[in-house]
Amino acid sequence: MSRRSPLWLALALLAWTLIYFQLESFADWFSYSLLQLETGSHLGEAVKFFVYDTPKVFMLLALIVYFMGVLHTFFTPERTRALVAGKRTIVGNIMAASLGVVTPFCSCSAVPLFIGFLSAGVPLGVTFSFLVSAPMVNEIALALLFGLFGWKIALAYLILGLTVAIVAGFIIGLLKLESWVEPWVYQISAATAQDADAMNWPKRLDAGWQYVKEIVGKVWPYLVAGIAVGAAIHGYVPENFMASIMGKQAWWSVPLAVLIGIPMYSNAAGMIPVVQALLAKGAALGTVLAFMMSVIGLSLPEMIILRKVLSLRLIAVFVGIVAFGILLVGYVFNALF
């Protein structure tokens, strides 16, 4: 049976569901019966977290990435660029930020498309809205947040993250900083948009599987590392310890989390297990999400790549505006949840 077959897909979804709901029982058996670790011990809790979360997060990721891979067949880089070309002011910012959520670009892969936007005549501010949104408010982060924490947190993250991207791009557009972009960027000719509608549904379904192999193949080291860090936090960090340094009462915790997150590099999938473990130990939701957004939205590798196309002054403006937006998101989440 071909993996392009709808019947094959239905059977795969059935198997996925049956396995997913047995993961916690398997983790208990593996940790406390097979390994005979002491129930409630630091090592036992850490091992159970790792054994349970590793397949759970990978299964959620594979499911999400598959359907997003099918969706992404409708959004080639050329089509994405064509959709925002010619758009001005706030309308363009909203459209670019929204496209950043559903298009398959991380912070580093979004930079070449950023160059393509500018060379196609897309305004600088509109282009920055996409650059902020693409890694920070991507569909994988949203789906994992929904699966682990519920729709309210996922929706709030989507709204506030989009707001940061839209407002940041709008402000940069108002500042008229086009002269701070390296001149060679504007000399590149934009490619002609391709027709994504030429694909049929069997090809789209096959693209979903290819996307799973590509994305999971790239992110699995970050994901395993994130789960390992989360397991260590879950098993060995004392209860409520995080509340003292990342809690709502510590007003300085949000800016500190952003400062710590900027030099780090990970993706949304790798950060979710860390978020889960920190919250379980008493850290405030806003502080933890601000940390996650700074890691994936203001990563050092992205700044290094951006230096090839932007002046240091424009990078500083970009980092300052986005960091300020992330700070607001952190404080708003802490106030609401």
C-alpha positions in Angstrom: 0.0 0.0 0.0 1.4 3.3 -1.1 2.0 6.0 1.6 0.2 8.3 -0.8 -2.9 6.3 -0.2 -5.6 7.8 2.1 -6.2 4.3 3.6 -2.5 4.1 4.5 -2.8 7.5 6.2 -5.9 6.5 8.1 -4.2 3.3 9.4 -1.1 5.3 10.4 -3.3 7.8 12.4 -5.0 4.9 14.1 -1.7 3.3 15.1 -0.4 6.7 16.2 -3.4 7.2 18.5 -3.2 3.8 20.1 0.5 4.1 20.8 0.3 7.7 22.1 -2.1 6.9 24.8 0.0 4.1 26.2 3.2 6.1 26.6 2.7 7.1 30.2 2.0 3.5 31.2 5.1 2.4 29.3 7.3 5.1 31.0 6.1 3.9 34.5 6.8 0.2 33.6 10.2 1.0 32.1 11.4 3.2 35.0 10.0 1.5 38.0 9.5 -2.2 37.0 12.2 -2.8 34.4 14.9 -0.5 35.8 13.6 -0.9 39.3 14.2 2.7 40.2 12.7 4.0 43.4 9.3 5.7 42.9 9.5 9.4 43.6 13.3 9.5 43.6 15.2 12.2 41.8 16.7 9.7 39.3 13.4 7.8 38.9 11.5 11.0 38.1 14.1 12.2 35.7 14.2 8.9 33.8 10.4 8.7 33.7 10.2 12.2 32.3 12.7 11.4 29.6 11.2 8.1 28.7 7.7 9.5 28.5 8.4 12.9 26.9 10.8 11.7 24.2 8.3 9.6 22.3 5.5 11.9 23.1 7.1 15.0 21.8 8.5 13.2 18.7 5.1 11.7 17.9 3.4 15.1 18.3 6.1 16.7 16.2 5.9 14.1 13.4 2.1 14.4 13.3 2.2 18.2 13.2 5.0 18.4 10.7 3.3 15.9 8.3 0.2 18.0 8.0 2.2 21.2 7.9 4.3 19.7 5.1 1.1 19.1 3.1 0.1 22.7 3.8 3.5 24.1 2.9 3.0 22.7 -0.7 0.8 25.7 -1.1 3.4 28.2 0.1 6.6 28.1 -2.0 9.2 30.8 -1.2 8.4 32.5 -4.5 4.6 32.5 -3.8 5.2 33.8 -0.3 7.3 36.6 -1.6 4.7 37.4 -4.4 1.9 37.6 -1.8 3.5 40.4 0.2 5.1 42.3 -2.7 3.4 45.6 -3.3 1.8 45.7 0.2 2.3 48.8 2.2 2.1 49.9 5.9 0.1 48.0 8.4 -1.7 45.7 5.9 1.6 44.4 4.6 2.9 43.9 8.2 -0.1 41.9 9.1 0.0 39.7 6.0 3.8 39.2 6.3 3.6 38.2 10.0 0.7 35.8 9.3 2.6 34.2 6.4 5.5 33.7 8.8 3.3 31.5 11.0 2.4 29.0 8.2 5.5 29.0 6.1 8.3 26.5 6.7 11.2 28.8 7.6 13.3 28.9 10.7 15.3 31.9 11.8 18.3 31.1 9.6 16.5 29.8 6.5 14.2 32.9 6.7 17.2 35.2 6.0 17.6 34.2 2.3 13.9 34.8 1.8 14.3 38.1 3.6 16.8 39.1 0.9 14.4 37.9 -1.7 11.7 40.1 -0.3 13.8 43.2 -0.4 15.1 42.5 -3.9 11.4 42.1 -5.0 10.5 45.6 -3.7 8.8 44.5 -0.5 9.2 47.4 2.1 11.8 46.9 4.8 9.3 47.1 7.7 7.0 44.5 6.1 10.0 42.2 5.5 11.0 42.5 9.2 7.5 41.4 10.3 8.0 38.2 8.4 11.5 37.8 9.7 10.3 38.0 13.3 7.2 35.9 12.9 8.7 33.0 10.9 10.8 31.4 13.6 9.1 32.8 16.7 5.4 32.0 16.1 5.7 29.0 13.9 3.0 26.3 13.6 5.1 23.7 15.3 5.5 25.7 18.5 1.8 26.5 18.5 0.7 22.9 18.0 3.1 21.7 20.7 1.9 24.4 23.1 -1.7 23.4 22.3 -1.0 19.7 22.9 0.9 20.2 26.1 -0.8 23.3 27.7 -4.2 23.8 26.0 -5.8 26.2 23.5 -5.8 29.3 25.8 -2.0 29.5 26.1 -1.5 28.6 22.4 -3.9 31.2 21.3 -2.5 33.9 23.6 1.0 33.1 22.4 -0.2 33.3 18.8 -1.9 36.7 19.3 0.9 38.3 21.3 3.7 36.8 19.1 2.0 38.2 16.0 1.6 41.5 17.7 5.3 41.7 18.4 6.1 40.9 14.7 3.5 43.3 13.3 4.5 46.2 15.6 8.2 45.6 15.3 8.0 45.7 11.5 5.7 48.7 11.5 8.0 50.7 13.7 11.1 49.8 11.6 9.1 50.9 8.5 8.3 54.2 10.1 11.9 54.8 10.9 12.9 54.7 7.2 16.1 52.7 7.7 16.5 51.4 4.1 19.9 53.1 3.9 21.1 50.8 6.7 20.7 47.7 4.5 23.8 46.6 2.5 23.5 48.1 -1.0 24.1 44.8 -2.8 20.8 43.4 -1.5 18.7 45.7 -3.6 20.7 44.8 -6.7 19.6 41.2 -6.7 16.8 40.4 -9.2 13.8 38.6 -7.8 12.9 35.2 -9.2 9.6 34.6 -11.0 6.9 33.1 -8.8 6.2 29.4 -9.3 2.8 27.7 -9.5 2.3 25.6 -6.4 -1.1 24.5 -7.7 0.5 22.2 -10.3 1.0 19.6 -7.5 -1.8 16.9 -7.1 -2.9 15.5 -3.8 -0.8 12.3 -4.0 2.3 14.5 -4.4 1.1 16.7 -1.6 0.7 13.7 0.7 4.1 12.4 -0.3 5.6 15.9 0.4 4.2 15.6 4.0 6.3 12.5 4.6 9.3 14.0 3.0 8.9 17.1 5.2 8.7 14.8 8.3 12.0 13.2 7.4 13.7 16.5 6.6 12.5 18.5 9.7 12.7 15.7 12.3 16.1 14.8 10.9 17.3 18.4 11.5 15.7 19.0 14.9 16.1 15.7 16.7 19.4 16.6 18.4 17.9 19.8 19.8 14.8 17.9 20.8 16.6 15.2 22.7 18.9 17.8 24.3 15.8 19.8 25.4 14.1 16.8 26.8 17.3 15.8 28.7 17.5 19.3 30.2 13.8 19.1 31.0 14.3 15.7 32.7 17.2 17.0 34.8 15.1 20.0 35.9 12.1 17.8 36.6 14.0 15.2 38.6 16.6 17.3 40.5 15.5 20.9 40.8 13.7 21.4 44.1 10.0 22.2 44.1 9.3 25.9 43.8 13.0 26.7 43.3 12.3 28.2 40.0 9.5 30.4 41.5 12.2 32.3 43.4 14.2 33.2 40.3 11.6 33.0 37.5 8.4 33.6 39.4 5.9 36.5 39.1 7.2 38.2 42.2 10.7 38.6 40.7 10.1 41.5 38.4 13.6 41.2 37.0 13.1 37.6 36.0 11.6 38.5 32.5 14.5 40.8 31.3 17.0 38.3 32.8 15.4 35.4 30.9 15.6 37.4 27.6 19.3 38.3 28.2 20.1 34.6 28.9 18.1 33.4 25.9 19.7 35.7 23.2 23.2 34.0 23.1 21.6 30.5 23.0 20.4 28.7 19.9 17.6 26.2 19.6 14.3 25.8 17.8 10.8 25.9 19.1 10.5 22.1 19.2 13.6 21.8 21.3 12.5 24.5 23.8 9.0 23.1 24.5 10.3 20.3 26.9 12.4 22.9 28.8 9.3 25.1 29.1 7.3 22.2 30.4 9.8 21.3 33.0 10.4 24.9 34.2 6.6 25.5 34.6 6.3 22.3 36.6 8.9 23.6 39.0 7.1 26.9 39.7 8.5 29.3 37.0 6.1 31.9 35.8 4.6 31.3 32.3 5.4 34.7 31.0 9.0 34.5 32.1 9.4 31.1 30.6 7.8 32.0 27.3 9.9 35.2 27.1 13.0 33.0 27.5 11.8 30.7 24.7 10.9 33.6 22.4 14.3 35.2 22.9 16.1 31.9 22.1 14.3 31.2 18.9 13.5 34.8 17.8 16.8 36.6 18.7 19.3 33.8 18.2 22.9 34.6 17.9 23.3 32.6 14.6 20.5 34.6 13.0 22.3 37.9 14.0 25.5 36.7 12.5 23.8 35.8 9.2 21.9 39.1 9.2 25.2 41.0 9.5 25.8 40.0 5.9 22.8 42.1 4.7 22.3 44.6 7.5 24.4 47.2 9.2 25.1 46.8 12.9 22.9 49.8 13.6 19.9 48.2 12.0 20.6 44.9 13.7 20.7 46.8 17.0 17.4 48.5 16.3 15.8 45.1 15.3 17.1 43.4 18.5 16.0 46.3 20.7 12.4 46.5 19.3 11.9 42.7 19.3 13.4 42.4 22.8 11.1 45.1 24.1 8.1 43.3 22.5 9.2 40.0 24.1 9.4 41.7 27.5 5.9 43.0 27.1 4.7 39.5 26.2 6.4 38.1 29.3 4.8 40.6 31.7 1.4 40.2 30.0 1.5 36.5 30.3 2.5 36.7 34.0 -0.4 39.1 34.6 -3.0 36.9 32.8 -1.9 33.4 33.8 
